[in-house]
């Protein structure tokens, strides 16, 4: 039976809280839209000549390209480099997890594929750039446009050694591969002397993908980005813009370039920390990170050591390699909360074997954890609603003395053990969880193309038929109807009538896993509200002496 004097969850403080959250969410959407615009066409002044493309089946690859953050070499520069180099030799490498070719040009990696994963078009995921002349993890002499030519020897299935000679300079490059971890361990050593030798470079590359645009309510959530962390623990995450850009960082420890779910990353372990230069070239759809290792002691032997990761952005896998590499995964503002959510999701998935069911179980656990705060909130709002007539009496009595009015109202609340902000506590507690869960569901490779069941084939994408957002909106509407609102004024009632519709629009383009979380949470709220109404009695009121009749 409905109690006519029971309070509503949606008193004026809660309404204000919802409005603040709505404004925050709208700001978040606008921020995302700014970060993930569709890529516009370049003006004539921004365009540069496209590189020459080898004919199909050609085994000799020109080796010009970008160093120092410049655009790849084009036209006559490529032709000159091609004439100065021996024909490219390729050594194939293929496992269940990695497939690529090792080029004699700088011992770079060519045609890198991740066989276990498919892109949104159903093709095997490929990393790097298939057309530009610089290869991922290719070694070059600092200041020279062409790669070093190596004679590469296959020592065993996962160990390759390359040797090169440039004038009097001897260069030895060792590549050890751990395919299960998508991990490459590199050591580069030099001996001898050559006046041209001032340092070495290596590179990370990515093809720019036009992911399309979005709208204010339906932003594009897929992206590509640079991530760099320096020796002073500063880190920067730069999402690709629609403009050509160049930027430089010093003393780099971690550098990566990639997409939402896959990355090319480098963890430096050298005595010389490199300088990194990023480059975006939209005409050639090329994104590059060039890492430069300068010689500090000319005439002495030179040694570099770094690990590279080329594969899925799995937080668990990257953490097992090095915690610094795990920072490549963007868990956002509430990183600590997001990591706990991720570990809990993993635990539930290990139990049930379905990520959708794991999200449902996570939702229930979260709602149970905040249940004591909800009970406290309910009681607080119930008591606040009960003393509203007394509060109105004080406002009328002290309408000309605001200071006295506030003091008497606080006394009244203390006597009735009412916390005026108690009703907002659960909302503020759940807001960081919502944002953290958004980051987890939007950035975890584990949920990439993970099916739930029926029409949900990918929890990292929006619901293709918008069934979950609509069900969520309907459930929120039912929650409103089951909440007593006899004392609510018409303005508040109109605002509340719009909230299910507004939240439905918000969720239309967000990952279906996040919408599933919101839907289950709304169902839990309806059950919780019904329980509270049946079991909790209206508290008695202590009339303040100033308003006691």
C-alpha positions as CSV (number, residue, x, y, z in Angstrom):
1,X,0.0,0.0,0.0
2,X,1.4,3.4,-0.9
3,X,1.9,5.7,2.0
4,X,0.7,9.2,1.1
5,X,3.2,11.0,3.3
6,X,6.2,9.0,2.2
7,X,9.0,11.0,0.7
8,X,10.1,10.9,-2.9
9,X,13.7,10.1,-3.9
10,X,13.4,13.1,-6.2
11,X,13.2,16.0,-3.8
12,X,14.7,19.4,-4.8
13,X,18.2,18.4,-3.7
14,X,18.1,15.2,-5.8
15,X,16.7,17.1,-8.7
16,X,19.6,19.5,-8.5
17,X,22.0,16.6,-8.3
18,X,20.5,15.0,-11.4
19,X,20.7,18.3,-13.2
20,X,24.4,18.7,-12.2
21,X,25.0,15.1,-13.3
22,X,23.2,15.7,-16.6
23,X,25.2,18.8,-17.3
24,X,28.4,16.9,-16.4
25,X,27.4,14.1,-18.8
26,X,26.6,16.5,-21.6
27,X,30.0,18.2,-21.0
28,X,31.5,14.7,-21.2
29,X,29.8,14.0,-24.4
30,X,30.9,17.3,-25.9
31,X,34.4,16.6,-24.8
32,X,34.4,13.2,-26.4
33,X,32.9,14.7,-29.6
34,X,35.8,17.1,-29.7
35,X,38.3,14.3,-29.2
36,X,36.8,12.0,-31.8
37,X,35.7,14.1,-34.8
38,X,35.5,12.6,-38.2
39,X,38.5,13.4,-40.3
40,X,38.0,16.4,-42.6
41,X,39.6,16.9,-46.0
42,X,42.9,18.9,-46.1
43,X,43.3,22.3,-47.7
44,X,45.6,22.6,-50.7
45,X,48.3,24.1,-48.4
46,X,48.2,21.1,-46.2
47,X,48.6,18.5,-49.0
48,X,51.9,16.9,-49.9
49,X,52.8,14.5,-52.7
50,X,51.9,10.9,-52.1
51,X,54.7,8.3,-52.0
52,X,55.4,6.0,-54.8
53,X,53.7,2.7,-54.4
54,X,55.6,-0.5,-55.4
55,X,53.9,-2.6,-58.1
56,X,52.1,-5.7,-56.9
57,X,54.4,-8.5,-56.3
58,X,57.5,-6.3,-56.3
59,X,60.1,-7.7,-53.8
60,X,62.3,-4.7,-53.7
61,X,60.9,-2.0,-51.4
62,X,62.1,1.7,-51.5
63,X,63.4,2.8,-48.2
64,X,63.0,6.5,-47.8
65,X,60.9,7.8,-45.1
66,X,60.4,10.0,-42.1
67,X,62.8,10.8,-39.4
68,X,62.6,13.5,-36.9
69,X,58.9,13.8,-37.2
70,X,58.9,14.8,-40.9
71,X,56.6,13.4,-43.6
72,X,57.9,10.3,-45.4
73,X,60.2,10.9,-48.4
74,X,58.5,11.2,-51.7
75,X,59.2,11.3,-55.4
76,X,62.8,11.6,-56.4
77,X,64.0,11.1,-52.8
78,X,62.5,7.6,-52.9
79,X,64.1,6.8,-56.2
80,X,67.5,8.0,-55.0
81,X,67.2,5.8,-51.9
82,X,66.1,2.8,-53.9
83,X,69.1,3.1,-56.2
84,X,71.5,3.3,-53.3
85,X,70.2,0.1,-51.6
86,X,70.4,-3.5,-52.2
87,X,67.1,-5.4,-53.0
88,X,65.1,-6.0,-49.8
89,X,65.2,-9.4,-48.3
90,X,62.3,-10.7,-46.2
91,X,62.2,-13.4,-43.6
92,X,58.7,-14.7,-42.8
93,X,57.5,-15.2,-39.2
94,X,54.2,-16.8,-38.4
95,X,52.5,-18.2,-35.2
96,X,49.0,-18.3,-33.9
97,X,49.4,-14.9,-32.4
98,X,51.7,-13.0,-34.7
99,X,52.4,-12.9,-38.4
100,X,54.9,-10.6,-40.2
101,X,58.1,-10.4,-42.2
102,X,61.5,-9.2,-41.0
103,X,63.0,-6.9,-43.6
104,X,66.7,-6.5,-44.3
105,X,65.9,-2.8,-44.3
106,X,66.6,-1.8,-40.7
107,X,65.3,-5.2,-39.4
108,X,61.9,-3.5,-39.4
109,X,58.7,-5.5,-39.4
110,X,56.6,-5.6,-42.5
111,X,52.9,-6.7,-43.0
112,X,52.3,-7.2,-39.3
113,X,49.0,-9.1,-38.6
114,X,47.3,-10.3,-35.4
115,X,45.6,-13.5,-36.5
116,X,43.4,-14.0,-33.5
117,X,41.6,-10.7,-33.9
118,X,39.3,-9.3,-36.7
119,X,38.5,-5.7,-37.2
120,X,35.0,-4.3,-37.6
121,X,35.0,-5.3,-41.3
122,X,35.8,-8.9,-40.5
123,X,39.5,-8.7,-41.7
124,X,42.5,-9.8,-39.7
125,X,43.8,-6.9,-37.7
126,X,47.0,-5.4,-39.1
127,X,49.3,-3.0,-37.4
128,X,51.8,-0.5,-38.8
129,X,51.3,1.2,-42.2
130,X,51.4,-0.9,-45.4
131,X,52.4,2.0,-47.7
132,X,54.8,4.4,-46.1
133,X,58.5,3.7,-46.4
134,X,59.5,3.5,-42.7
135,X,58.7,0.2,-41.0
136,X,57.8,-0.4,-37.4
137,X,60.9,-0.9,-35.2
138,X,63.3,-0.2,-38.1
139,X,66.8,1.0,-37.3
140,X,68.3,4.0,-39.1
141,X,71.3,6.2,-38.6
142,X,70.2,9.5,-36.9
143,X,70.1,12.2,-39.5
144,X,70.0,9.9,-42.6
145,X,66.7,9.1,-44.5
146,X,67.6,5.5,-45.6
147,X,67.5,2.5,-43.3
148,X,70.6,0.5,-42.3
149,X,70.9,-2.7,-44.4
150,X,71.2,-5.8,-42.3
151,X,72.2,-9.3,-43.1
152,X,69.7,-11.1,-41.0
153,X,70.3,-14.6,-39.5
154,X,67.6,-16.8,-38.0
155,X,69.2,-18.4,-34.9
156,X,66.1,-20.3,-33.9
157,X,62.3,-19.9,-34.3
158,X,62.2,-16.8,-32.1
159,X,65.7,-15.3,-32.2
160,X,67.1,-13.3,-35.1
161,X,70.4,-11.5,-35.3
162,X,71.2,-8.8,-37.9
163,X,74.6,-7.4,-38.8
164,X,75.4,-4.3,-40.8
165,X,78.5,-2.3,-41.7
166,X,78.4,1.4,-42.5
167,X,81.9,2.7,-43.3
168,X,83.9,1.6,-40.3
169,X,80.9,1.2,-38.1
170,X,79.7,-2.2,-37.2
171,X,76.1,-2.6,-36.0
172,X,74.6,-5.7,-34.5
173,X,70.9,-5.9,-33.8
174,X,69.3,-8.8,-31.9
175,X,65.5,-9.5,-31.9
176,X,64.0,-12.0,-29.5
177,X,60.3,-12.7,-29.8
178,X,57.8,-14.0,-27.3
179,X,54.8,-14.6,-29.5
180,X,52.5,-15.6,-26.6
181,X,53.0,-12.1,-25.1
182,X,53.3,-10.2,-28.4
183,X,56.7,-9.1,-27.0
184,X,59.9,-8.2,-28.8
185,X,63.2,-7.7,-27.0
186,X,65.8,-5.7,-28.9
187,X,69.4,-5.1,-28.3
188,X,71.4,-2.9,-30.7
189,X,75.2,-2.5,-30.4
190,X,77.8,-0.6,-32.4
191,X,81.5,-0.8,-32.5
192,X,84.2,0.9,-34.6
193,X,83.9,4.5,-35.8
194,X,82.4,6.4,-38.6
195,X,82.2,10.2,-38.8
196,X,78.6,10.0,-40.0
197,X,77.5,8.2,-36.8
198,X,75.8,10.5,-34.4
199,X,73.1,8.1,-33.1
200,X,70.4,5.7,-34.1
201,X,66.6,5.9,-34.5
202,X,63.7,3.5,-34.4
203,X,60.0,4.0,-35.2
204,X,56.5,3.1,-34.5
205,X,53.9,3.6,-37.2
206,X,50.2,3.4,-37.7
207,X,47.8,3.9,-40.6
208,X,45.2,6.7,-39.9
209,X,41.7,5.3,-40.1
210,X,38.7,7.5,-40.7
211,X,36.3,6.3,-38.1
212,X,33.6,8.7,-39.1
213,X,31.8,11.4,-37.2
214,X,29.2,11.6,-34.5
215,X,26.6,13.9,-33.1
216,X,26.1,15.7,-29.8
217,X,24.0,12.8,-28.4
218,X,25.8,10.1,-30.3
219,X,29.5,10.7,-30.3
220,X,32.0,8.5,-32.1
221,X,33.8,6.5,-29.4
222,X,36.5,4.8,-31.4
223,X,39.8,6.6,-31.7
224,X,43.6,6.5,-32.4
225,X,46.2,8.0,-30.2
226,X,49.8,8.6,-29.1
227,X,50.8,7.9,-25.6
228,X,54.1,8.9,-24.1
229,X,55.6,8.8,-20.6
230,X,58.8,10.5,-19.7
231,X,61.5,10.0,-17.0
232,X,59.9,12.6,-14.7
233,X,56.6,10.5,-14.6
234,X,54.8,13.0,-16.8
235,X,52.5,11.3,-19.3
236,X,50.5,12.6,-22.2
237,X,47.7,11.0,-24.3
238,X,47.1,12.6,-27.6
239,X,44.1,11.5,-29.7
240,X,44.5,12.0,-33.5
241,X,43.0,15.2,-34.7
242,X,41.9,16.0,-38.3
243,X,44.9,18.3,-38.7
244,X,48.6,17.5,-39.5
245,X,50.5,17.7,-36.3
246,X,54.1,17.4,-35.0
247,X,55.3,17.2,-31.4
248,X,58.4,16.4,-29.5
249,X,59.1,14.8,-26.0
250,X,62.4,14.3,-24.2
251,X,63.7,11.5,-22.0
252,X,61.0,9.1,-23.1
253,X,60.4,5.8,-21.1
254,X,57.2,4.6,-22.8
255,X,55.9,5.4,-26.3
256,X,53.0,4.0,-28.1
257,X,50.8,4.6,-31.1
258,X,47.6,2.7,-31.8
259,X,43.9,2.5,-31.7
260,X,41.3,1.9,-29.0
261,X,42.1,-1.8,-28.7
262,X,45.5,-2.4,-30.3
263,X,48.9,-0.8,-30.0
264,X,52.5,-0.5,-31.1
265,X,54.4,0.3,-27.9
266,X,58.0,0.6,-26.9
267,X,59.5,0.4,-23.4
268,X,63.0,1.9,-23.3
269,X,65.7,0.1,-21.2
270,X,68.7,2.0,-22.5
271,X,71.2,4.1,-20.6
272,X,70.3,6.9,-23.1
273,X,66.7,7.9,-22.9
274,X,65.4,8.8,-26.4
275,X,63.7,11.8,-27.8
276,X,60.4,11.1,-29.4
277,X,58.8,13.0,-32.3
278,X,55.3,12.4,-33.4
279,X,53.9,13.1,-36.8
280,X,50.4,13.0,-38.3
281,X,50.2,13.2,-42.1
282,X,46.6,12.9,-43.3
283,X,47.4,13.0,-47.0
284,X,49.3,9.8,-46.7
285,X,47.2,8.6,-43.7
286,X,50.4,8.1,-41.8
287,X,51.0,8.4,-38.1
288,X,54.6,8.0,-36.8
289,X,56.6,8.1,-33.6
290,X,60.3,8.4,-34.3
291,X,62.6,7.7,-31.3
292,X,66.0,9.2,-31.6
293,X,69.0,7.9,-29.5
294,X,71.9,10.4,-29.8
295,X,75.6,9.5,-29.2
296,X,76.7,11.1,-25.9
297,X,80.3,9.8,-26.1
298,X,81.6,10.0,-29.7
299,X,84.1,7.3,-30.5
300,X,82.9,4.9,-27.8
301,X,80.8,1.8,-28.3
302,X,77.1,2.4,-28.3
303,X,74.4,0.1,-26.9
304,X,70.6,0.3,-26.9
305,X,68.0,-2.0,-25.3
306,X,64.3,-1.7,-25.5
307,X,61.2,-3.9,-25.4
308,X,58.4,-3.6,-28.0
309,X,54.8,-4.8,-27.8
310,X,52.7,-5.1,-30.9
311,X,49.2,-6.5,-30.2
312,X,46.0,-6.2,-28.3
313,X,45.8,-3.6,-25.4
314,X,45.2,-6.2,-22.7
315,X,45.6,-4.7,-19.3
316,X,46.4,-8.1,-17.8
317,X,48.9,-9.0,-20.4
318,X,50.7,-5.6,-20.4
319,X,50.8,-5.6,-16.6
320,X,52.6,-9.0,-16.7
321,X,55.3,-7.6,-19.0
322,X,55.8,-4.3,-17.1
323,X,53.4,-2.0,-15.1
324,X,54.6,0.9,-17.2
325,X,53.3,-0.7,-20.4
326,X,49.9,-1.2,-18.7
327,X,49.5,2.6,-18.6
328,X,48.9,2.4,-22.4
329,X,45.4,1.3,-21.5
330,X,43.3,4.4,-20.8
331,X,41.2,3.8,-17.7
332,X,40.5,7.5,-17.4
333,X,40.0,9.8,-14.4
334,X,39.1,7.1,-11.9
335,X,41.9,4.8,-12.7
336,X,42.0,2.9,-9.4
337,X,38.3,2.3,-9.4
338,X,38.4,1.1,-13.0
339,X,41.2,-1.4,-12.2
340,X,39.1,-2.9,-9.4
341,X,36.1,-3.1,-11.7
342,X,38.2,-4.8,-14.4
343,X,39.6,-7.4,-11.9
344,X,36.1,-8.1,-10.6
345,X,34.8,-8.5,-14.2
346,X,37.6,-10.9,-14.9
347,X,36.8,-12.9,-11.8
348,X,33.1,-13.2,-12.7
349,X,34.0,-14.1,-16.3
350,X,36.2,-16.9,-15.1
351,X,33.2,-18.2,-13.2
352,X,30.5,-17.9,-15.8
353,X,32.3,-17.7,-19.1
354,X,30.2,-14.8,-20.5
355,X,31.1,-11.2,-20.3
356,X,27.5,-10.0,-20.4
357,X,26.6,-12.2,-17.4
358,X,29.7,-10.9,-15.7
359,X,28.5,-7.4,-16.1
360,X,25.1,-8.3,-14.6
361,X,26.8,-9.9,-11.6
362,X,29.1,-6.9,-11.2
363,X,26.0,-4.6,-11.3
364,X,24.3,-6.6,-8.5
365,X,27.5,-6.5,-6.4
366,X,27.9,-2.7,-6.9
367,X,24.3,-2.1,-5.9
368,X,24.6,-4.3,-2.8
369,X,27.7,-2.4,-1.8
370,X,25.9,0.9,-2.0
371,X,22.7,-0.4,-0.5
372,X,23.5,0.8,3.1
373,X,24.0,4.3,1.7
374,X,20.7,4.0,-0.2
375,X,18.9,3.0,3.0
376,X,20.4,6.0,4.8
377,X,19.5,8.2,1.9
378,X,15.9,6.9,1.9
379,X,15.5,7.5,5.6
380,X,17.1,10.9,5.4
381,X,14.8,12.0,2.6
382,X,11.8,10.6,4.3
383,X,12.6,12.6,7.5
384,X,13.3,15.7,5.4
385,X,10.0,15.3,3.6
386,X,8.1,14.9,6.9
387,X,9.5,18.2,8.4
388,X,8.7,20.2,5.3
389,X,5.7,21.9,6.9
390,X,7.8,22.9,9.8
391,X,10.5,24.2,7.5
392,X,7.9,26.2,5.7
393,X,6.7,27.7,9.0
394,X,10.2,28.8,9.8
395,X,10.6,30.4,6.4
396,X,7.4,32.3,6.9
397,X,8.2,33.3,10.4
398,X,11.7,34.5,9.6
399,X,11.3,35.7,6.0
400,X,12.9,39.0,6.9
401,X,15.9,37.5,8.8
402,X,17.7,35.0,6.6
403,X,20.5,34.4,9.1
404,X,18.0,33.6,11.9
405,X,15.9,31.4,9.5
406,X,19.0,29.3,8.5
407,X,20.0,28.9,12.2
408,X,16.5,27.7,13.3
409,X,16.2,25.4,10.3
410,X,19.5,23.7,11.2
411,X,18.4,23.3,14.8
412,X,15.2,21.7,13.5
413,X,17.1,19.3,11.4
414,X,19.5,18.3,14.2
415,X,16.5,17.6,16.5
416,X,15.0,15.3,13.9
417,X,18.4,13.9,12.9
418,X,18.0,15.0,9.3
419,X,21.0,15.3,7.0
420,X,20.0,17.8,4.2
421,X,22.5,16.3,1.7
422,X,22.0,12.7,2.7
423,X,19.8,12.0,-0.3
424,X,22.5,12.8,-2.7
425,X,25.2,10.5,-1.3
426,X,24.3,7.3,-3.4
427,X,24.3,9.4,-6.6
428,X,27.7,10.8,-5.9
429,X,29.1,7.4,-5.0
430,X,27.8,5.8,-8.2
431,X,28.9,8.5,-10.6
432,X,32.7,7.6,-10.4
433,X,31.7,4.0,-10.8
434,X,29.7,4.8,-13.9
435,X,32.6,6.7,-15.5
436,X,35.1,4.0,-14.5
437,X,32.9,1.3,-15.9
438,X,32.5,3.3,-19.1
439,X,36.3,3.4,-19.5
440,X,36.6,-0.3,-18.7
441,X,33.9,-1.4,-21.2
442,X,35.2,1.0,-23.9
443,X,38.9,0.1,-23.6
444,X,39.2,-3.5,-22.6
445,X,40.2,-5.8,-25.4
446,X,38.6,-8.6,-23.5
447,X,35.1,-7.2,-24.3
448,X,36.1,-6.4,-27.9
449,X,33.6,-8.4,-30.1
450,X,32.6,-10.4,-27.0
451,X,29.0,-11.7,-27.4
452,X,26.4,-11.7,-24.7
453,X,23.5,-13.6,-26.4
454,X,20.6,-13.1,-28.7
455,X,21.0,-9.9,-30.7
456,X,24.1,-8.6,-28.7
457,X,27.1,-9.9,-30.6
458,X,29.6,-7.3,-29.4
459,X,29.5,-5.8,-25.9
460,X,31.9,-3.0,-27.0
461,X,29.5,-1.7,-29.6
462,X,26.1,0.0,-29.2
463,X,22.9,-2.2,-29.2
464,X,22.2,-2.5,-33.0
465,X,18.4,-2.5,-32.4
466,X,18.4,-0.1,-29.4
467,X,16.5,-2.6,-27.4
468,X,18.6,-2.2,-24.2
469,X,18.4,1.6,-24.1
470,X,14.6,1.5,-24.6
471,X,14.2,-1.1,-21.9
472,X,16.4,1.0,-19.6
473,X,14.2,4.1,-20.3
474,X,11.0,2.1,-19.6
475,X,12.4,0.8,-16.4
476,X,13.4,4.2,-15.2
477,X,9.9,5.4,-16.0
478,X,8.5,2.6,-13.9
479,X,10.8,3.5,-11.1
480,X,9.4,7.1,-11.2
481,X,5.8,5.7,-11.1
482,X,6.6,3.5,-8.1
483,X,8.1,6.5,-6.2
484,X,5.6,8.4,-4.1
485,X,5.3,12.0,-5.4
486,X,2.2,13.3,-3.8
487,X,4.0,16.4,-2.5
488,X,6.0,17.1,-5.6
489,X,5.3,20.3,-7.4
490,X,4.4,20.3,-11.1
491,X,7.8,21.7,-12.2
492,X,9.7,18.9,-10.5
493,X,7.2,16.4,-12.0
494,X,7.8,17.7,-15.5
495,X,11.6,17.4,-15.1
496,X,11.3,13.9,-13.9
497,X,9.1,12.9,-16.8
498,X,11.9,13.9,-19.1
499,X,14.7,12.1,-17.3
500,X,14.1,8.5,-18.7
501,X,13.9,9.9,-22.2
502,X,17.1,12.0,-21.8
503,X,19.0,9.0,-20.4
504,X,17.7,6.8,-23.2
505,X,19.2,9.2,-25.8
506,X,22.5,9.3,-23.9
507,X,22.8,5.5,-24.0
508,X,21.9,5.0,-27.7
509,X,25.5,5.2,-29.0
510,X,27.3,3.9,-25.9
511,X,28.6,0.3,-25.6
512,X,25.8,-2.2,-25.1
513,X,27.8,-3.6,-22.1
514,X,27.4,-0.2,-20.3
515,X,23.7,0.0,-21.3
516,X,23.3,-3.5,-19.8
517,X,24.8,-2.2,-16.5
518,X,22.4,0.7,-16.5
519,X,19.4,-1.5,-17.3
520,X,20.1,-4.0,-14.5
521,X,20.8,-1.1,-12.1
522,X,17.4,0.4,-12.9
523,X,15.7,-2.9,-12.3
524,X,17.5,-3.2,-9.0
525,X,16.3,0.3,-8.1
526,X,12.7,-0.6,-8.8
527,X,12.9,-3.6,-6.5
528,X,14.7,-1.6,-3.9
529,X,12.2,1.2,-4.0
530,X,9.3,-1.3,-3.7
531,X,11.0,-2.9,-0.7
532,X,11.6,0.4,1.1
533,X,8.0,1.5,0.7
534,X,6.7,-1.8,2.2
535,X,9.1,-2.1,5.1
536,X,10.2,1.4,6.3
537,X,7.8,3.4,8.4
538,X,7.5,7.1,8.4
539,X,9.6,8.6,11.3
540,X,8.0,10.7,14.0
541,X,8.7,14.4,14.0
542,X,10.1,16.5,16.8
543,X,8.5,19.9,16.5
544,X,11.1,22.6,17.0
545,X,10.2,24.9,19.9
546,X,10.1,27.9,17.5
547,X,7.3,26.4,15.4
548,X,5.7,24.2,18.1
549,X,2.0,25.1,18.6
